[in-house]
Amino acid sequence: MAGAVEIRPLARDDDRGGFSCGHPDLDRFFEHYAGQNQFKLHLAVTYVAVVEGRIVGFATVAPASVERAAVPSARLRKRLPSYPLPVLRLARLGVDTRAQGLGIGRALLRHVLALAVHQRDRLGCVGVVTDAKPDAVAFYEGLGFAPLEGVREGLLVSEPLPMFLGIETIAAAVEP
Ligand SMILES: CC(C)(COP(=O)(O)OP(=O)(O)OC[C@H]1O[C@@H](n2cnc3c(N)ncnc32)[C@H](O)[C@@H]1OP(=O)(O)O)[C@@H](O)C(=O)NCCC(=O)NCCS
């Protein structure tokens, strides 16, 4: 099914009702806030995965920064300066329950990783960060993400875990 997926920016007239990924907060965000955040407030851009004219998934991204101390690779930390570092934040990701397990999440992630490489070349970008919901941590780990340094302390098990994937790993995955 992933072969027939089109991934494109959200359009103003996209029908966002009826989408359900199993997390009401994500569904509410997609239906009520993704549009205004993109078209009115310019806080973020949402990309949608479309199959046969129906939106089956979305990923919302925005530029962000991380501190060097939080980068989860000692080798990388050594090479980076100690001011806030540019990253691409994957702010939200959801796949409709009827389309989960078919490669849509992976396809959206791949699109986001390609955007990070685009950002690297035009604006600077050392990696992608995301706040992984507890039941999605394994999904991100499977794609190579690691928890940001020093963030587990003080986190409740039910809270999202901030995770990071470095730009070199990303480029190796998405560049031909
Ligand atoms: C997590 C989510 C985005 C994954 O999307 P998906 O389209 O179902 O995932 P895919 O079919 O692309 O799966 C890609 C790989 O991740 C694995 N995977 C999917 N969901 C997983 C999970 N929750 N935990 C561990 N692995 C997972 C798949 O088995 C697959 O691995 P494989 O290629 O080795 O077989 C989707 O299940 C979802 O929307 N969940 C609810 C909302 C959510 O948790 N969003 C993330 C918020 S941070």
The ligand as an ORCA input file, in Angstrom:
! r2SCAN-3c Opt
* xyz 0 1
  C       3.148      5.033     15.487
  C       2.485      5.140     14.115
  C       2.694      6.552     13.564
  C       3.153      4.110     13.180
  O       2.579      4.241     11.890
  P       2.278      2.941     11.007
  O       1.874      3.395      9.663
  O       1.337      2.066     11.733
  O       3.728      2.257     10.979
  P       4.398      1.473      9.757
  O       3.403      0.506      9.184
  O       5.012      2.439      8.817
  O       5.523      0.658     10.510
  C       6.915      0.881     10.334
  C       7.662     -0.045     11.253
  O       7.437      0.337     12.616
  C       6.873     -0.753     13.333
  N       5.912     -0.168     14.279
  C       4.765      0.461     13.994
  N       4.173      0.913     15.118
  C       4.970      0.541     16.128
  C       4.924      0.710     17.524
  N       3.934      1.397     18.131
  N       5.934      0.196     18.259
  C       6.961     -0.471     17.653
  N       7.068     -0.650     16.343
  C       6.093     -0.148     15.583
  C       6.240     -1.636     12.300
  O       6.168     -2.972     12.735
  C       7.191     -1.487     11.147
  O       8.351     -2.262     11.333
  P       8.896     -3.218     10.162
  O       9.097     -2.316      8.971
  O      10.168     -3.764     10.729
  O       7.825     -4.203      9.942
  C       0.957      4.813     14.172
  O       0.790      3.517     14.684
  C       0.138      5.796     14.967
  O      -0.362      6.785     14.427
  N      -0.045      5.527     16.289
  C      -0.868      6.360     17.131
  C      -0.319      7.762     17.282
  C       1.137      7.779     17.723
  O       1.570      7.045     18.611
  N       1.881      8.684     17.074
  C       3.263      8.893     17.379
  C       3.249      9.987     18.363
  S       4.822     10.428     18.898
*
